[in-house]
Structure formats: structure tokens, C-alpha cells
């Protein structure tokens, strides 16, 4: 299928402008009709075609296993967050000790993939909530970040998805998330600015109030010492 050059340029500009169409990851209705193994088989074939088109000799010992490795990585690792069955189970507990202040989990390591160029996004997420009676295990916050990161993403959407999920799990609007990340689509191609990073935030409930938001930001600035 031939793509008009003007339309192709429009697609390129959309990618560079970081446009996202929805807070939900765009998935087809039949996204999970194929099993993981069937997806790996098809992706392996497609990666083989791409590498051969680029002129690579896939009989070389270093390259012959690449299509299979890439296919397994896509399905089982870096895009595993697409499948709802992989969503972490987030059990909550009664806040029996009546802790009513802000809880912050900061510097959560984040690895994701830019959906416009399929290049890595690497950074940190800082997540906070104020309990209204429920608390969640600390590691579950990391797992929720990791789950939504493991899919083709736009950073703004990732922020929203993390907050929406924790709001649902904790049954409170008082959730916030800040992400500071480097996008290799900026750092390694295009403008090739290796120093810049992207910061996004999503605030819910009390975090929309200036005093609460400022407290959250001050927590993030604290130096963690061991």
C-alpha cells in the first residue's frame, strides 16, 4: 500500500508532537484472539522480513536467533502489560493504625516503550496517595507502574493509567503520580538531545490543592540515605 508523502509527513509530525488519542491504550477488539505462542510465531516471521529487507544475513551465527529473541521479548517482556491477565492483583488492607497522612513511593524505576517509534522510555515514577480507610502493599505500587509501562506508551497516558488504577484499587480520588523520563526517540534520533527529559504529572482529589501538591513535591526532593 502506497502512502501519500503528505500523509506520511503528518504521521511523522504527530509522533514528534507526542499526541495521544485516549487515556486507554488503543487495542483492537480481537487483540487477544491469538495465544502468546501464536503471536510469537507471527512476530518472528515479521522480524525476519524486516531484517532481511535491511540486507542482513540471518544465517550468521550472531543473527540467526534474533527474530525469535525479539518476538519472545515483545510478547513476554516489554509489551506484556497489554494483556489484562498480567495485571497485578492488588489486595488492600484496612488502615487499622489510622495513618492519615500522605504515603509516597518515590524513585520507582520505569522502563517503557514509545508507541511512536518503539524506542525505550527510561526514568522514575513517584506515586502518592492519602488513605481513606484502605492501604495497599508498597510493592504493589511498583508492580502497577511496571504493568502499565510494559506496553507501547505515551508518557501522559502512562501517568493517567497509573493514577486511575490506584484510585480504583484504593477507592479514593486522592492519588498522584509524577514521571521524569528520558525518551530515546528524542535522545538517540531526531534532535538527538541526550540531556533532556520529560516530566509529566497527574493529580487527583486532594492533590489538586496547592498545599497538598507542594507537600508531595517536597517529599520527592528529600534525599534518601541508608
C-alpha positions in Angstrom: 0.0 0.0 0.0 1.5 3.3 -1.1 1.2 6.1 1.5 0.9 9.7 0.2 4.0 11.7 1.2 1.9 14.5 2.8 0.1 11.9 5.0 3.4 10.3 5.9 4.8 13.6 6.9 1.7 14.2 9.0 2.2 10.9 10.8 5.8 11.9 11.5 4.8 15.2 13.0 2.2 13.5 15.2 4.8 11.2 16.6 7.2 14.1 17.3 4.4 16.1 18.9 3.7 13.3 21.4 0.0 13.1 20.5 -2.2 10.6 22.3 -5.8 10.0 21.4 -7.1 8.4 24.6 -6.3 7.6 28.2 -6.9 3.9 27.2 -4.3 2.0 25.2 -5.7 1.6 21.7 -6.4 -2.1 21.3 -8.4 -3.9 18.6 -11.5 -6.0 19.8 -9.7 -9.2 18.7 -6.4 -8.2 20.4 -6.3 -11.5 22.4 -7.7 -14.0 19.9 -4.2 -15.3 19.3 -2.3 -17.2 22.1 1.1 -15.8 23.2 2.8 -18.6 21.3 0.9 -17.8 18.1 1.8 -14.2 18.4 5.5 -15.1 18.9 5.4 -17.2 15.7 3.9 -14.4 13.7 6.2 -11.7 15.1 9.2 -13.9 14.4 8.2 -14.1 10.8 7.7 -10.3 10.6 11.0 -9.5 12.2 12.8 -11.9 9.9 11.3 -10.0 6.9 12.4 -6.6 8.4 16.0 -7.8 9.0 16.2 -9.4 5.6 14.8 -6.3 3.9 17.6 -4.3 5.7 20.1 -6.6 4.0 21.2 -8.6 7.0 22.4 -12.2 6.6 20.3 -14.2 9.1 22.4 -17.4 8.5 25.2 -15.7 10.5 25.6 -17.2 14.0 25.1 -13.9 15.7 21.8 -13.1 13.9 20.1 -16.4 13.3 18.3 -16.3 16.7 17.4 -12.6 16.6 13.9 -12.9 15.2 12.9 -15.4 17.8 14.5 -13.5 20.6 12.8 -10.2 19.6 9.4 -11.9 19.2 9.6 -13.5 22.7 10.8 -10.2 24.2 7.9 -8.3 22.7 5.2 -10.8 23.9 6.7 -12.0 27.2 8.5 -8.9 28.4 8.4 -5.3 27.1 4.8 -5.5 25.9 3.4 -8.0 28.4 1.4 -5.2 30.0 -1.0 -5.2 27.1 -2.7 -8.4 28.4 -5.3 -7.9 31.1 -4.4 -11.3 32.6 -1.0 -9.9 33.5 -2.4 -7.1 35.6 -1.1 -7.4 39.2 -3.6 -8.4 41.9 -3.7 -5.5 44.3 -5.2 -6.6 47.6 -5.9 -3.8 50.0 -5.9 -3.8 53.8 -7.8 -1.9 56.4 -5.8 1.1 57.7 -6.0 -0.2 61.3 -3.2 2.1 62.5 -5.2 5.1 61.3 -2.3 6.6 59.4 -4.0 9.6 57.7 -1.1 11.4 56.1 0.4 11.1 52.7 2.2 8.0 51.6 4.8 8.4 48.9 6.6 5.7 47.0 9.4 7.6 45.1 12.1 6.7 42.6 10.2 3.7 41.1 12.3 2.5 38.2 10.4 2.8 35.0 11.1 1.1 31.6 8.6 1.6 28.8 8.5 2.0 25.1 7.4 5.0 23.0 4.5 4.0 20.8 5.5 6.4 18.0 9.0 5.0 17.3 9.2 1.8 19.5 12.2 3.1 21.3 12.8 2.9 25.1 11.5 5.3 27.7 13.6 5.2 30.9 13.0 7.1 34.1 11.5 7.3 37.5 7.9 7.4 38.8 6.9 9.0 42.1 3.5 7.8 43.4 1.5 9.1 46.4 -1.9 8.6 48.0 -3.8 9.6 51.1 -5.8 6.7 52.6 -9.5 7.0 53.2 -9.5 3.6 55.1 -7.6 1.3 52.7 -3.9 0.8 52.2 -2.1 -1.3 49.6 1.2 -3.2 49.8 4.2 -1.0 48.8 5.4 -3.4 46.2 2.0 -3.4 44.5 2.5 0.3 43.6 5.8 -0.6 41.8 4.0 -3.5 40.1 1.2 -1.3 38.9 3.7 1.2 37.4 5.6 -1.7 35.7 2.4 -3.2 34.3 1.2 -0.1 32.6 4.8 0.7 31.5 5.1 -2.6 29.7 3.2 -1.6 26.6 3.7 0.9 23.7 3.1 4.1 25.6 2.8 7.9 25.6 4.1 9.3 28.9 1.0 11.4 29.6 -1.3 8.3 29.2 1.0 6.3 31.4 0.6 8.9 34.2 -3.2 8.8 33.9 -3.4 5.0 33.8 -1.3 4.6 37.0 -3.4 7.1 38.9 -6.7 5.7 37.6 -5.8 2.2 38.6 -4.7 3.2 42.1 -7.8 5.2 42.6 -9.8 2.2 41.7 -7.8 -0.2 44.0 -7.8 2.2 47.0 -11.3 3.6 46.5 -10.1 7.2 46.8 -9.5 10.1 44.4 -6.5 11.2 46.5 -3.8 9.7 44.3 -0.9 11.4 42.4 1.9 10.4 40.1 4.9 12.3 38.6 7.1 10.7 36.0 10.5 12.0 34.9 11.9 10.0 32.0 14.2 10.1 29.0 12.8 9.2 25.6 15.3 7.6 23.3 13.2 8.8 20.3 14.5 12.3 21.4 17.8 11.3 22.8 19.1 8.9 20.1 17.3 10.1 16.9 15.7 13.3 15.6 17.0 16.2 17.6 19.4 13.8 19.5 19.3 15.8 22.7 20.9 13.4 25.2 20.4 15.7 28.2 16.6 16.4 28.1 14.0 14.5 30.0 10.2 14.7 30.0 8.2 15.4 33.3 4.5 14.7 33.5 2.1 14.7 36.4 -1.4 13.5 37.2 -3.2 14.8 40.3 -6.4 13.5 41.8 -8.6 14.6 44.7 -6.7 16.5 47.4 -3.6 16.6 45.3 -5.2 19.2 43.1 -4.9 21.5 46.2 -1.7 23.6 46.1 -0.7 22.8 49.7 -1.0 19.0 49.2 0.7 19.1 45.9 3.6 21.1 47.3 3.9 18.6 50.2 4.2 15.8 47.6 6.8 17.7 45.7 8.8 18.3 48.8 8.8 14.6 49.7 10.2 13.8 46.3 13.1 16.2 46.9 14.1 14.5 50.1 17.5 12.7 49.8 17.1 9.0 50.7 20.0 7.8 52.8 20.9 4.4 54.1 
